[in-house]
Amino acid sequence: MLKAIMSSGFHLAKGSPKPTLPEDGLLRLFSMRFCPYAQRAHLVLNAKNIKYHTVYINLTEKPEWLVDYSALLKVPALQLPGEKGQPSLIESLVIAEYLDEKYPQNPLLPKDPLKKAQDKILVECFSGITGAFMKILTQNANIEEFWVALDIFEQEITKRGTPYFGGDKPGFVDYMIWPWLERLPVLEFATKESYSFDEKRFANVSKLIKLLKEDAVVKSFYATPEQHLEFWRTRKAGKANYDLLASL
């Protein structure tokens, strides 16, 4: 399993010089270690065993040159040195689908047009979960909204009758939703006694979580519950420790 190269883990901030990367044709991913959307891009790149460079970005004090690679100053941003003009892509789902089409090894989306469309619709439905997640953390919203959104995925994986949404191995849906499943401990920390993940209600999602924790791709870009909690604690305090894992 390949991991990103040329990545110290330190996040570049305002005033940092633009990084000098070798002209070796490798993809360049502008990321943030604790961003769930950026994690999607890492998972797809690693699932496809693609060598790439990573440049980590401090999202509180963004470097001035980030606009050269991400017009909306967002991560993930993927620069394509092998293409004319070395363009960059943004938006995690756009990047994931591009990589799946460009690099056919270990396909993540189904080849069947209908099944592919259904998987993409399912991932779009996941926005209900990502939205609820942030509202819980930033607005103290009721956590039940999160569980109601997750019900859709419990029903779907039960209907499919497979261990993963991708069938017998993880696929596009699995890797696109995993970053938020990995962060369930953050919800538990934020909501305390009101946290109520019901393993009976989410029997098959619970099995999926256990399986994905053992997946080599997930392990290649994984942060422990303790690490996620520490990052969120520092972020909530207004001093996000982006470099929490830089020495690892």
N, C-alpha and C positions, 0 to 999 in steps of 0.2 A: 504494500500500500504506500503510494507516494504521498508526501506532504509538501506544503509550499517550501520553496527554498528562498534564500536571501531575505529571510524575515526574522529579525531579532526579537520581535514581539513588542518593541517599544513603539508607541504611537507618536507620529509627527504632528506638531502643533503650529500655531501661528508663529511666524518668524523662522521656522525650520527651512533650511535650503531644500530645493527640489531634489529628491533622491536620484542618484546616478545608477541606473541599472544597465547591465550588459546588453549589447545588441545581439542577443542570441536567438531572437524569434519567439521566446517563451511568452505566454500570456502573462498579463500583469493585473493582479487583483488588488483594488484599493478597498480596504476592509476596516472593521473594528472588531476586536476580539470578542466582545460581549453583545454584538448586534445579531439578533436572530435572523434578520434578512440576509446579512452578509454570510452567516453560517450556512444558509441554503447554498450559496455559490461554492463555498469550500466543500460541502458534502458532494455536490455534483462533480466538481473537478476531481476530487479524490476517488469517487466511485468510478470515474472513467480513467483513473490512473494517469492523469495529465500533469506534466511538470509545469509549474507556474511560479512566478514571483509574487510575494505579498508585500504591500505597503500598508501599514496600519495607520489609521487617521484618528486624531483626537477630535471628537465631534463637538466638544464644547468650545475649543479654540482651533478652528479649522485652518490649516495652512492656506496661504493666499493662492498657491498654485493648484489647489485641488480643482478649481474651475476648469483647468486645462484638460482634466480627465472626467469630470462629472459636472455637467452644465448646471444641474440642480443642487450641487454640493452635497450629494447623497452617497452613501455606501449601501450595497456594493456597487463598484464601478469596475468594469472589466475592459482593459485596453487590449486591442488586437494588433500587435506589432507586425504580424504577417500580412495584414490587409493594407491596401492602398490608403495612404493618409493616416494610418495607425488610429482608426476610430475607436471610440469607447462605447460600451453599452452600460446602461443603468437599469434599475428595477430587477429584483431578484428573480421573478418568474420569467422575464424576458431573457435574462442571462441563462437561466437553467434550460429553457427550451432551445435557445441557440446552441448551447453546448451539446444537448442531446441530439440535435440534428447534424451538427458539424462533426461530431466525434461518435461514430456509430457503435464503437465498442461498448459493451454492457449497456444496451438501450434501457432507458428508464420509463419512457412513455410507450404505451402499446402501439403496434403498427396499424392495427385496425382503426380506421378513421372514427368510427362511432365510439369505441372504447377510449380512444385518445381524447375525444371531445368530452366524454363523461368524466374522465379523470381531471381534466382541466377545469370543468365546472365544479367538481368537488373541491378542488383547491381554492377556487374563487369563493366557495361557501365558507372556507376557513377564515375569511376576513371577519366573520362574526366572532370568532374566537380571539383573533388578534386584537380586534377592537375592544372586546370585553376585557381582555387581559390588561390593556393600558388604562382603561377606565377604572378598573379595580385598584391598580397601583397608584394612579394619579388623582382620582376623584372619589376614592372610597366607595365605588359602585357596588351593588349587590352581586355577590359571586354566583348567584343562581343563573344569571345571564350567561355566564361562561359555561356552566354545566348544560344548559339548554342547547347552546350552540354545539357542544361536544356530543350531544345525543345523536345528531345527524351522522357523525362518524362511527359511533357505536352501531347504529342501525345498518349503515352501509357495509361495514366490515363483516357484520353478522350475516348480512344478505349474500355477500360474496363467498363466504364459507372458506376463506383462505387465511393463513396466518398473517400475511401482510396485504396491504392494499394492492401491491404489485404482484400478488400471487404467492408463489413459493419462496420468493426473495424480495427484498425491499425494492420499491420502484419510485416513480416520480412523486406520487402522493405521500408516501412514507417519509421521504427525505424533506419534502416541503413543509410538512407539519411537525416534524420531529423537534425543531428548535424550541417550540412552545411546550411540548411535552417534557422536554428536558428542564424547562423552567417552572414546572409545577411547584417545586419547593419554595420558589419565590412567592407564589400566590399564598401558600400555606403560611409563610412568614408574615406576609402583609395582612392577611385576614384573621390570623390566629384562631380563636375558638370557632369562628364561623366557617372555617375551611371544612369541606365535607366531601372529599373525593370518595365516591361509593364504588367499591370494587365489584359489587353485584350489579349495580346500574351500568357500569362500564366494564363488564367482564372481559370482552374481547379487546377493547382498547388497553386494558390492564395487561393482557397477555402480549399485545403488540409492544407496549413500552418495555417489558422485560426482554423481549426478543431483540429489539433495537439497541438496547444497552449493551448487548453482546455482539452487535454487528461491527465488523472491522472498519467500515466507513464512518460510522457514528463515533467509534473510539478514536478515529484519526483527528477529530476536531470536537473534543468533548470537554466540558467544564463540570466539575463536581457541584453538587448542591451547595456545599460550603463556599466554593468560589463564586458561584452566582449570587449567593446571599451577601457575601462581602462586597461584591461590586455594587449591588443594589443599595446596600447600606451607605456606601460612600457617595453614590449618585444622589440618593435622597438627601444626604447632608450637604449637597451642593459642591462636593469635591470628588467627582467620579475618578476612581483609581483605574484608569484605562490600562496601566502597565502592571496590573496585579499578577499576571502570568508571565511577564517579560523575562523573568529569570529561569523559567521552566523550560 
